[in-house]
Amino acid sequence: MVTQWIIPKDFVSKYSKILGDEVREFIKYCKIPTRPAVRINTLKKRVEEVLREIDFMSPEKIPFCDYAFRINYDKPGNTLSHFLGHYYVQDPASLVPVILLAPKPGEKVLDMTAAPGGKTTHIAQLMENRGTVVANDVRLERVKMLRSNLERMGVLNTIVTMNDAMSLGYKKSFDKVLLDAPCSSEGEVRKRWNALSGWSQRRVEQFSRVQKRMIKRAVAAAKPGGTIVYSTCTLSPEENEEVIQYALENLPVKIVRQRIKGLKHRPGLEGYDCRDCLRIWPQDNDTIGFFACKMVKTA
């Protein structure tokens, strides 16, 4: 079903310059709600067992992730399987940052802006609850949501902290750092009709300034040779390529080229040294809009 959601004219104009004639397809997808999807939580049950539980949802495997499935059921948060933490409701595009991060058992990982916990629980799942995850967020309400999801999903290796990500003081402490940065949330319009209600270019630029301060902290927190993944659920170059360009010019990092089999993604926009970033447009995989970049700390 195509909704009657209002897309700001300035937003359309901005993406017309980036996408050209393809902007019509982009805007069309912005107005179509996403199909629900779930990530099966292998900390609690095997994939095959959970698939039997949710067979009535007609699950369809997501091509690039063996434990994630689109479903044909519009209330996946209201089942016993969800209550027991057998799966997490999650858009396929939001799986990408943790897949790029590739956390391993025994590592020390920082999730800088962790609430409500989708990516933190995904990290713990890939780590098999071994090693240490520090999951941080800034507000008490968000930390409460994070704690609730960690408990529901059976996560045991995570320490929750409450700090402003722009002022975290970690120095060369973590093997891997995820910065899923707060952003203008343009890509979320398919999930929340009002995601663009307060959109403006000025707001985008405000987020960009905050994100540059956060990525500085992310790089500082990583050990030399450590991995940093930066991601957003927005498509504005000011919040994506421009932030990565800032990191490349001012911080000891380089981009790691990585592709994900089964996921259609496009390179970073021209005009930046960020071609090896991943742009996920909603029309390419029928997901929310997303951006991700994997980097390694060089010193």
ZADO-1210 file (C-alpha; in nm, 4 decimals, padded with zeros to 6 digits):
<atoms>
<atom x="00.0000" y="00.0000" z="00.0000" code="MET" pos="1"/>
<atom x="00.1309" y="00.3473" z="-00.0929" code="VAL" pos="2"/>
<atom x="00.0638" y="00.6015" z="00.1792" code="THR" pos="3"/>
<atom x="-00.0168" y="00.9690" z="00.1501" code="GLN" pos="4"/>
<atom x="00.2838" y="01.0714" z="00.3574" code="TRP" pos="5"/>
<atom x="00.4107" y="01.4197" z="00.2833" code="ILE" pos="6"/>
<atom x="00.7707" y="01.4420" z="00.1626" code="ILE" pos="7"/>
<atom x="00.9268" y="01.7918" z="00.2017" code="PRO" pos="8"/>
<atom x="00.9932" y="01.9669" z="-00.1287" code="LYS" pos="9"/>
<atom x="01.3485" y="02.0535" z="-00.0258" code="ASP" pos="10"/>
<atom x="01.4106" y="01.6862" z="00.0461" code="PHE" pos="11"/>
<atom x="01.2914" y="01.5884" z="-00.3031" code="VAL" pos="12"/>
<atom x="01.5015" y="01.8634" z="-00.4580" code="SER" pos="13"/>
<atom x="01.8134" y="01.7494" z="-00.2703" code="LYS" pos="14"/>
<atom x="01.7815" y="01.3894" z="-00.3842" code="TYR" pos="15"/>
<atom x="01.6897" y="01.4887" z="-00.7388" code="SER" pos="16"/>
<atom x="02.0419" y="01.6325" z="-00.7638" code="LYS" pos="17"/>
<atom x="02.1933" y="01.3101" z="-00.6302" code="ILE" pos="18"/>
<atom x="01.9760" y="01.0501" z="-00.8061" code="LEU" pos="19"/>
<atom x="01.8587" y="01.2296" z="-01.1199" code="GLY" pos="20"/>
<atom x="01.5615" y="01.0562" z="-01.2842" code="ASP" pos="21"/>
<atom x="01.5807" y="00.7730" z="-01.0304" code="GLU" pos="22"/>
<atom x="01.4464" y="01.0089" z="-00.7646" code="VAL" pos="23"/>
<atom x="01.0899" y="00.9082" z="-00.8610" code="ARG" pos="24"/>
<atom x="01.1580" y="00.5465" z="-00.7705" code="GLU" pos="25"/>
<atom x="01.3293" y="00.6551" z="-00.4490" code="PHE" pos="26"/>
<atom x="01.0345" y="00.8710" z="-00.3401" code="ILE" pos="27"/>
<atom x="00.7910" y="00.5939" z="-00.4335" code="LYS" pos="28"/>
<atom x="00.9704" y="00.3538" z="-00.1990" code="TYR" pos="29"/>
<atom x="00.9873" y="00.6171" z="00.0745" code="CYS" pos="30"/>
<atom x="00.6052" y="00.6064" z="00.0794" code="LYS" pos="31"/>
<atom x="00.5719" y="00.2268" z="00.0943" code="ILE" pos="32"/>
<atom x="00.5889" y="00.0719" z="00.4442" code="PRO" pos="33"/>
<atom x="00.8565" y="-00.1934" z="00.4889" code="THR" pos="34"/>
<atom x="00.7786" y="-00.5596" z="00.5318" code="ARG" pos="35"/>
<atom x="00.8559" y="-00.6896" z="00.8828" code="PRO" pos="36"/>
<atom x="01.1725" y="-00.8927" z="00.9316" code="ALA" pos="37"/>
<atom x="01.3303" y="-01.0760" z="01.2234" code="VAL" pos="38"/>
<atom x="01.6789" y="-01.1798" z="01.3302" code="ARG" pos="39"/>
<atom x="01.6737" y="-01.5190" z="01.5002" code="ILE" pos="40"/>
<atom x="01.8613" y="-01.5180" z="01.8304" code="ASN" pos="41"/>
<atom x="02.0973" y="-01.8160" z="01.8280" code="THR" pos="42"/>
<atom x="02.1989" y="-01.7426" z="02.1870" code="LEU" pos="43"/>
<atom x="01.8709" y="-01.9051" z="02.2879" code="LYS" pos="44"/>
<atom x="01.7699" y="-02.1454" z="02.0102" code="LYS" pos="45"/>
<atom x="01.8884" y="-02.2869" z="01.6826" code="ARG" pos="46"/>
<atom x="01.7599" y="-02.1252" z="01.3643" code="VAL" pos="47"/>
<atom x="01.5702" y="-02.4396" z="01.2634" code="GLU" pos="48"/>
<atom x="01.3847" y="-02.4536" z="01.5960" code="GLU" pos="49"/>
<atom x="01.2698" y="-02.0929" z="01.5765" code="VAL" pos="50"/>
<atom x="01.1655" y="-02.1338" z="01.2136" code="LEU" pos="51"/>
<atom x="00.9300" y="-02.4093" z="01.3250" code="ARG" pos="52"/>
<atom x="00.7856" y="-02.1752" z="01.5889" code="GLU" pos="53"/>
<atom x="00.7222" y="-01.8976" z="01.3369" code="ILE" pos="54"/>
<atom x="00.6196" y="-02.1119" z="01.0423" code="ASP" pos="55"/>
<atom x="00.2771" y="-01.9428" z="01.0477" code="PHE" pos="56"/>
<atom x="00.4552" y="-01.6168" z="00.9554" code="MET" pos="57"/>
<atom x="00.5791" y="-01.7685" z="00.6250" code="SER" pos="58"/>
<atom x="00.9435" y="-01.6677" z="00.6849" code="PRO" pos="59"/>
<atom x="01.1637" y="-01.5968" z="00.3810" code="GLU" pos="60"/>
<atom x="01.5420" y="-01.5951" z="00.4249" code="LYS" pos="61"/>
<atom x="01.7194" y="-01.2647" z="00.3724" code="ILE" pos="62"/>
<atom x="01.9815" y="-01.3363" z="00.1019" code="PRO" pos="63"/>
<atom x="02.2805" y="-01.1962" z="00.2893" code="PHE" pos="64"/>
<atom x="02.2120" y="-01.3328" z="00.6398" code="CYS" pos="65"/>
<atom x="02.1471" y="-01.6969" z="00.7288" code="ASP" pos="66"/>
<atom x="01.9666" y="-01.6169" z="01.0552" code="TYR" pos="67"/>
<atom x="01.7393" y="-01.3323" z="00.9390" code="ALA" pos="68"/>
<atom x="01.4036" y="-01.3617" z="00.7657" code="PHE" pos="69"/>
<atom x="01.1312" y="-01.1443" z="00.6203" code="ARG" pos="70"/>
<atom x="00.7921" y="-01.2442" z="00.7509" code="ILE" pos="71"/>
<atom x="00.4305" y="-01.2133" z="00.6439" code="ASN" pos="72"/>
<atom x="00.2898" y="-01.1164" z="00.9811" code="TYR" pos="73"/>
<atom x="00.2162" y="-00.7625" z="01.0927" code="ASP" pos="74"/>
<atom x="00.2451" y="-00.8051" z="01.4721" code="LYS" pos="75"/>
<atom x="00.5747" y="-00.9887" z="01.5314" code="PRO" pos="76"/>
<atom x="00.6227" y="-00.8149" z="01.8673" code="GLY" pos="77"/>
<atom x="00.3101" y="-00.9788" z="02.0102" code="ASN" pos="78"/>
<atom x="00.4156" y="-01.3447" z="02.0091" code="THR" pos="79"/>
<atom x="00.5467" y="-01.5751" z="02.2799" code="LEU" pos="80"/>
<atom x="00.8614" y="-01.6345" z="02.0717" code="SER" pos="81"/>
<atom x="00.9336" y="-01.2612" z="02.0764" code="HIS" pos="82"/>
<atom x="00.8653" y="-01.2366" z="02.4513" code="PHE" pos="83"/>
<atom x="01.1068" y="-01.5256" z="02.5125" code="LEU" pos="84"/>
<atom x="01.3793" y="-01.3564" z="02.3077" code="GLY" pos="85"/>
<atom x="01.3892" y="-01.6102" z="02.0276" code="HIS" pos="86"/>
<atom x="01.4026" y="-01.3306" z="01.7714" code="TYR" pos="87"/>
<atom x="01.4514" y="-00.9557" z="01.7395" code="TYR" pos="88"/>
<atom x="01.2337" y="-00.7516" z="01.5023" code="VAL" pos="89"/>
<atom x="01.4814" y="-00.5737" z="01.2764" code="GLN" pos="90"/>
<atom x="01.4960" y="-00.4276" z="00.9262" code="ASP" pos="91"/>
<atom x="01.7416" y="-00.6163" z="00.7025" code="PRO" pos="92"/>
<atom x="01.9509" y="-00.3031" z="00.6358" code="ALA" pos="93"/>
<atom x="02.0197" y="-00.2586" z="01.0069" code="SER" pos="94"/>
<atom x="02.1978" y="-00.5960" z="01.0122" code="LEU" pos="95"/>
<atom x="02.4763" y="-00.4535" z="00.7981" code="VAL" pos="96"/>
<atom x="02.6845" y="-00.2642" z="01.0600" code="PRO" pos="97"/>
<atom x="02.7335" y="-00.5695" z="01.2822" code="VAL" pos="98"/>
<atom x="02.8014" y="-00.7944" z="00.9831" code="ILE" pos="99"/>
<atom x="03.0762" y="-00.5488" z="00.8821" code="LEU" pos="100"/>
<atom x="03.2061" y="-00.5253" z="01.2397" code="LEU" pos="101"/>
<atom x="03.2336" y="-00.9078" z="01.2542" code="ALA" pos="102"/>
<atom x="03.2799" y="-00.9350" z="01.6316" code="PRO" pos="103"/>
<atom x="03.4352" y="-01.2606" z="01.7525" code="LYS" pos="104"/>
<atom x="03.4184" y="-01.4523" z="02.0807" code="PRO" pos="105"/>
<atom x="03.6684" y="-01.3192" z="02.3339" code="GLY" pos="106"/>
<atom x="03.7002" y="-00.9697" z="02.1863" code="GLU" pos="107"/>
<atom x="03.6357" y="-00.6392" z="02.3604" code="LYS" pos="108"/>
<atom x="03.3724" y="-00.4360" z="02.1744" code="VAL" pos="109"/>
<atom x="03.2225" y="-00.0895" z="02.2271" code="LEU" pos="110"/>
<atom x="02.8726" y="-00.0007" z="02.1053" code="ASP" pos="111"/>
<atom x="02.8704" y="00.3763" z="02.1512" code="MET" pos="112"/>
<atom x="02.4996" y="00.4497" z="02.0985" code="THR" pos="113"/>
<atom x="02.3455" y="00.1176" z="02.1825" code="ALA" pos="114"/>
<atom x="01.9750" y="00.1641" z="02.2644" code="ALA" pos="115"/>
<atom x="01.7327" y="00.0072" z="02.2069" code="PRO" pos="116"/>
<atom x="01.9696" y="-00.2877" z="02.1661" code="GLY" pos="117"/>
<atom x="01.9233" y="-00.4395" z="01.8207" code="GLY" pos="118"/>
<atom x="02.2877" y="-00.4072" z="01.7275" code="LYS" pos="119"/>
<atom x="02.4187" y="-00.4821" z="02.0780" code="THR" pos="120"/>
<atom x="02.2264" y="-00.8085" z="02.0960" code="THR" pos="121"/>
<atom x="02.3452" y="-00.8922" z="01.7439" code="HIS" pos="122"/>
<atom x="02.7061" y="-00.8299" z="01.8538" code="ILE" pos="123"/>
<atom x="02.6647" y="-01.0544" z="02.1590" code="ALA" pos="124"/>
<atom x="02.5075" y="-01.3224" z="01.9390" code="GLN" pos="125"/>
<atom x="02.8068" y="-01.3321" z="01.7040" code="LEU" pos="126"/>
<atom x="03.0400" y="-01.3331" z="02.0066" code="MET" pos="127"/>
<atom x="02.8479" y="-01.6319" z="02.1502" code="GLU" pos="128"/>
<atom x="02.8265" y="-01.4413" z="02.4809" code="ASN" pos="129"/>
<atom x="03.2059" y="-01.4611" z="02.5191" code="ARG" pos="130"/>
<atom x="03.4288" y="-01.1582" z="02.5565" code="GLY" pos="131"/>
<atom x="03.3059" y="-00.8166" z="02.6658" code="THR" pos="132"/>
<atom x="03.0653" y="-00.5666" z="02.5118" code="VAL" pos="133"/>
<atom x="03.0359" y="-00.2161" z="02.6554" code="VAL" pos="134"/>
<atom x="02.6947" y="-00.0845" z="02.5499" code="ALA" pos="135"/>
<atom x="02.6525" y="00.2875" z="02.6029" code="ASN" pos="136"/>
<atom x="02.3680" y="00.5324" z="02.5644" code="ASP" pos="137"/>
<atom x="02.2970" y="00.8817" z="02.6870" code="VAL" pos="138"/>
<atom x="01.9460" y="00.8888" z="02.8372" code="ARG" pos="139"/>
<atom x="01.7945" y="00.6855" z="03.1182" code="LEU" pos="140"/>
<atom x="01.4799" y="00.5971" z="02.9204" code="GLU" pos="141"/>
<atom x="01.6935" y="00.4573" z="02.6394" code="ARG" pos="142"/>
<atom x="01.9186" y="00.2692" z="02.8803" code="VAL" pos="143"/>
<atom x="01.6099" y="00.1067" z="03.0329" code="LYS" pos="144"/>
<atom x="01.5005" y="-00.0145" z="02.6877" code="MET" pos="145"/>
<atom x="01.8517" y="-00.1416" z="02.6232" code="LEU" pos="146"/>
<atom x="01.8658" y="-00.3354" z="02.9500" code="ARG" pos="147"/>
<atom x="01.5232" y="-00.4862" z="02.8854" code="SER" pos="148"/>
<atom x="01.6244" y="-00.6149" z="02.5423" code="ASN" pos="149"/>
<atom x="01.9576" y="-00.7499" z="02.6670" code="LEU" pos="150"/>
<atom x="01.7747" y="-00.9472" z="02.9344" code="GLU" pos="151"/>
<atom x="01.5053" y="-01.0715" z="02.6948" code="ARG" pos="152"/>
<atom x="01.7634" y="-01.1896" z="02.4417" code="MET" pos="153"/>
<atom x="01.9782" y="-01.3713" z="02.7002" code="GLY" pos="154"/>
<atom x="02.2852" y="-01.1487" z="02.6649" code="VAL" pos="155"/>
<atom x="02.5395" y="-01.2162" z="02.9412" code="LEU" pos="156"/>
<atom x="02.8635" y="-01.0527" z="02.8286" code="ASN" pos="157"/>
<atom x="02.7556" y="-00.6866" z="02.8210" code="THR" pos="158"/>
<atom x="02.8205" y="-00.3934" z="03.0520" code="ILE" pos="159"/>
<atom x="02.5732" y="-00.1048" z="03.0169" code="VAL" pos="160"/>
<atom x="02.6936" y="00.2522" z="03.0678" code="THR" pos="161"/>
<atom x="02.5145" y="00.5879" z="03.0458" code="MET" pos="162"/>
<atom x="02.7315" y="00.8627" z="02.8984" code="ASN" pos="163"/>
<atom x="02.7292" y="01.1168" z="02.6183" code="ASP" pos="164"/>
<atom x="02.9070" y="00.9492" z="02.3255" code="ALA" pos="165"/>
<atom x="03.0684" y="01.2847" z="02.2406" code="MET" pos="166"/>
<atom x="03.2600" y="01.2794" z="02.5698" code="SER" pos="167"/>
<atom x="03.3549" y="00.9125" z="02.6132" code="LEU" pos="168"/>
<atom x="03.7104" y="00.8966" z="02.7451" code="GLY" pos="169"/>
<atom x="03.8233" y="00.5508" z="02.6298" code="TYR" pos="170"/>
<atom x="04.1738" y="00.5400" z="02.4824" code="LYS" pos="171"/>
<atom x="04.2991" y="00.2479" z="02.2730" code="LYS" pos="172"/>
<atom x="04.0802" y="00.0069" z="02.4712" code="SER" pos="173"/>
<atom x="03.8674" y="-00.1889" z="02.2227" code="PHE" pos="174"/>
<atom x="03.9270" y="-00.4404" z="01.9471" code="ASP" pos="175"/>
<atom x="03.6148" y="-00.3172" z="01.7699" code="LYS" pos="176"/>
<atom x="03.3957" y="-00.0071" z="01.7951" code="VAL" pos="177"/>
<atom x="03.0497" y="00.0459" z="01.6496" code="LEU" pos="178"/>
<atom x="02.9205" y="00.3997" z="01.6061" code="LEU" pos="179"/>
<atom x="02.5639" y="00.3748" z="01.4804" code="ASP" pos="180"/>
<atom x="02.5318" y="00.7494" z="01.4986" code="ALA" pos="181"/>
<atom x="02.2233" y="00.9537" z="01.5853" code="PRO" pos="182"/>
<atom x="02.1069" y="01.1129" z="01.2624" code="CYS" pos="183"/>
<atom x="01.8235" y="01.2829" z="01.0755" code="SER" pos="184"/>
<atom x="01.6650" y="00.9377" z="01.0225" code="SER" pos="185"/>
<atom x="01.5715" y="00.9979" z="00.6592" code="GLU" pos="186"/>
<atom x="01.5925" y="00.6270" z="00.5857" code="GLY" pos="187"/>
<atom x="01.3359" y="00.5455" z="00.8558" code="GLU" pos="188"/>
<atom x="01.0457" y="00.7164" z="00.6784" code="VAL" pos="189"/>
<atom x="00.9231" y="00.3761" z="00.5572" code="ARG" pos="190"/>
<atom x="00.8846" y="00.2668" z="00.9209" code="LYS" pos="191"/>
<atom x="00.7689" y="00.5957" z="01.0726" code="ARG" pos="192"/>
<atom x="00.5537" y="00.8213" z="00.8574" code="TRP" pos="193"/>
<atom x="00.6613" y="01.1296" z="01.0572" code="ASN" pos="194"/>
<atom x="01.0378" y="01.0669" z="01.0263" code="ALA" pos="195"/>
<atom x="01.0646" y="01.3623" z="00.7862" code="LEU" pos="196"/>
<atom x="00.8205" y="01.5886" z="00.9686" code="SER" pos="197"/>
<atom x="01.0986" y="01.8014" z="01.1151" code="GLY" pos="198"/>
<atom x="01.3417" y="01.7580" z="00.8285" code="TRP" pos="199"/>
<atom x="01.5540" y="02.0522" z="00.7190" code="SER" pos="200"/>
<atom x="01.8975" y="02.0989" z="00.5698" code="GLN" pos="201"/>
<atom x="01.9955" y="02.2933" z="00.8801" code="ARG" pos="202"/>
<atom x="01.9056" y="01.9951" z="01.1004" code="ARG" pos="203"/>
<atom x="02.1103" y="01.7646" z="00.8763" code="VAL" pos="204"/>
<atom x="02.4128" y="01.9914" z="00.9187" code="GLU" pos="205"/>
<atom x="02.3637" y="02.0006" z="01.2966" code="GLN" pos="206"/>
<atom x="02.3747" y="01.6224" z="01.3067" code="PHE" pos="207"/>
<atom x="02.6862" y="01.6235" z="01.0898" code="SER" pos="208"/>
<atom x="02.8721" y="01.8353" z="01.3458" code="ARG" pos="209"/>
<atom x="02.7709" y="01.5992" z="01.6273" code="VAL" pos="210"/>
<atom x="02.8700" y="01.2911" z="01.4252" code="GLN" pos="211"/>
<atom x="03.2195" y="01.4300" z="01.3602" code="LYS" pos="212"/>
<atom x="03.2712" y="01.4744" z="01.7333" code="ARG" pos="213"/>
<atom x="03.1486" y="01.1203" z="01.7960" code="MET" pos="214"/>
<atom x="03.3683" y="00.9585" z="01.5321" code="ILE" pos="215"/>
<atom x="03.6679" y="01.1243" z="01.6941" code="LYS" pos="216"/>
<atom x="03.5803" y="00.9438" z="02.0168" code="ARG" pos="217"/>
<atom x="03.5191" y="00.6184" z="01.8325" code="ALA" pos="218"/>
<atom x="03.8648" y="00.6207" z="01.6759" code="VAL" pos="219"/>
<atom x="04.0274" y="00.7160" z="02.0071" code="ALA" pos="220"/>
<atom x="03.8576" y="00.4199" z="02.1775" code="ALA" pos="221"/>
<atom x="03.9885" y="00.1621" z="01.9273" code="ALA" pos="222"/>
<atom x="04.3201" y="-00.0139" z="01.9682" code="LYS" pos="223"/>
<atom x="04.5781" y="00.0350" z="01.6909" code="PRO" pos="224"/>
<atom x="04.4765" y="-00.2109" z="01.4205" code="GLY" pos="225"/>
<atom x="04.1241" y="-00.2192" z="01.5607" code="GLY" pos="226"/>
<atom x="03.8043" y="-00.1957" z="01.3565" code="THR" pos="227"/>
<atom x="03.5606" y="00.0960" z="01.3577" code="ILE" pos="228"/>
<atom x="03.2236" y="00.0744" z="01.1826" code="VAL" pos="229"/>
<atom x="03.0297" y="00.3965" z="01.1270" code="TYR" pos="230"/>
<atom x="02.6648" y="00.3737" z="01.0238" code="SER" pos="231"/>
<atom x="02.3466" y="00.5791" z="01.0004" code="THR" pos="232"/>
<atom x="01.9860" y="00.5288" z="00.8939" code="CYS" pos="233"/>
<atom x="02.0034" y="00.8419" z="00.6806" code="THR" pos="234"/>
<atom x="02.1146" y="00.9128" z="00.3245" code="LEU" pos="235"/>
<atom x="02.2426" y="01.2708" z="00.3468" code="SER" pos="236"/>
<atom x="02.6062" y="01.2969" z="00.2346" code="PRO" pos="237"/>
<atom x="02.6654" y="01.5563" z="00.5088" code="GLU" pos="238"/>
<atom x="02.5993" y="01.2842" z="00.7676" code="GLU" pos="239"/>
<atom x="02.7762" y="01.0073" z="00.5814" code="ASN" pos="240"/>
<atom x="03.0539" y="01.0701" z="00.3277" code="GLU" pos="241"/>
<atom x="03.1377" y="01.4065" z="00.4799" code="GLU" pos="242"/>
<atom x="03.1850" y="01.2490" z="00.8238" code="VAL" pos="243"/>
<atom x="03.4038" y="00.9721" z="00.6813" code="ILE" pos="244"/>
<atom x="03.6025" y="01.2278" z="00.4815" code="GLN" pos="245"/>
<atom x="03.6579" y="01.4222" z="00.8046" code="TYR" pos="246"/>
<atom x="03.7870" y="01.1045" z="00.9719" code="ALA" pos="247"/>
<atom x="04.0195" y="01.0214" z="00.6822" code="LEU" pos="248"/>
<atom x="04.1683" y="01.3714" z="00.6836" code="GLU" pos="249"/>
<atom x="04.2013" y="01.4180" z="01.0590" code="ASN" pos="250"/>
<atom x="04.2244" y="01.0783" z="01.2276" code="LEU" pos="251"/>
<atom x="04.4504" y="00.7698" z="01.1957" code="PRO" pos="252"/>
<atom x="04.2092" y="00.5548" z="00.9945" code="VAL" pos="253"/>
<atom x="04.1677" y="00.4072" z="00.6506" code="LYS" pos="254"/>
<atom x="03.8627" y="00.2520" z="00.4874" code="ILE" pos="255"/>
<atom x="03.8433" y="-00.1245" z="00.4558" code="VAL" pos="256"/>
<atom x="03.6823" y="-00.2291" z="00.1281" code="ARG" pos="257"/>
<atom x="03.4137" y="-00.4875" z="00.1938" code="GLN" pos="258"/>
<atom x="03.1164" y="-00.6202" z="00.0057" code="ARG" pos="259"/>
<atom x="02.8292" y="-00.8319" z="00.1354" code="ILE" pos="260"/>
<atom x="02.7159" y="-01.1118" z="-00.0943" code="LYS" pos="261"/>
<atom x="02.3426" y="-01.1030" z="-00.1559" code="GLY" pos="262"/>
<atom x="02.3031" y="-00.7345" z="-00.0669" code="LEU" pos="263"/>
<atom x="02.2786" y="-00.4695" z="-00.3358" code="LYS" pos="264"/>
<atom x="02.4715" y="-00.1661" z="-00.2251" code="HIS" pos="265"/>
<atom x="02.6227" y="00.1303" z="-00.4006" code="ARG" pos="266"/>
<atom x="02.9536" y="00.3070" z="-00.3400" code="PRO" pos="267"/>
<atom x="02.9920" y="00.6365" z="-00.1578" code="GLY" pos="268"/>
<atom x="02.8996" y="00.9438" z="-00.3592" code="LEU" pos="269"/>
<atom x="03.1442" y="01.1043" z="-00.5984" code="GLU" pos="270"/>
<atom x="03.3284" y="01.4082" z="-00.4684" code="GLY" pos="271"/>
<atom x="03.4543" y="01.2270" z="-00.1582" code="TYR" pos="272"/>
<atom x="03.7336" y="00.9731" z="-00.1006" code="ASP" pos="273"/>
<atom x="03.4716" y="00.7276" z="00.0191" code="CYS" pos="274"/>
<atom x="03.3897" y="00.5016" z="-00.2737" code="ARG" pos="275"/>
<atom x="03.4362" y="00.1937" z="-00.0546" code="ASP" pos="276"/>
<atom x="03.1528" y="00.2937" z="00.1783" code="CYS" pos="277"/>
<atom x="02.8182" y="00.1161" z="00.1439" code="LEU" pos="278"/>
<atom x="02.5063" y="00.3113" z="00.0454" code="ARG" pos="279"/>
<atom x="02.1844" y="00.1138" z="00.0788" code="ILE" pos="280"/>
<atom x="01.8984" y="00.2843" z="-00.1024" code="TRP" pos="281"/>
<atom x="01.5463" y="00.1670" z="-00.0136" code="PRO" pos="282"/>
<atom x="01.4606" y="00.0858" z="-00.3759" code="GLN" pos="283"/>
<atom x="01.7558" y="-00.1522" z="-00.4133" code="ASP" pos="284"/>
<atom x="01.6654" y="-00.4155" z="-00.1517" code="ASN" pos="285"/>
<atom x="01.3199" y="-00.3050" z="-00.0336" code="ASP" pos="286"/>
<atom x="01.4623" y="-00.1928" z="00.3019" code="THR" pos="287"/>
<atom x="01.4994" y="00.1307" z="00.4922" code="ILE" pos="288"/>
<atom x="01.7716" y="00.3653" z="00.3684" code="GLY" pos="289"/>
<atom x="02.1115" y="00.3042" z="00.5274" code="PHE" pos="290"/>
<atom x="02.4822" y="00.3899" z="00.5137" code="PHE" pos="291"/>
<atom x="02.7802" y="00.2017" z="00.6569" code="ALA" pos="292"/>
<atom x="03.1565" y="00.2247" z="00.6414" code="CYS" pos="293"/>
<atom x="03.4216" y="-00.0072" z="00.7857" code="LYS" pos="294"/>
<atom x="03.7566" y="00.1419" z="00.8874" code="MET" pos="295"/>
<atom x="04.0742" y="00.0248" z="01.0560" code="VAL" pos="296"/>
<atom x="04.2794" y="00.2341" z="01.2996" code="LYS" pos="297"/>
<atom x="04.6302" y="00.2714" z="01.1642" code="THR" pos="298"/>
<atom x="04.8137" y="00.3999" z="01.4724" code="ALA" pos="299"/>
</atoms>
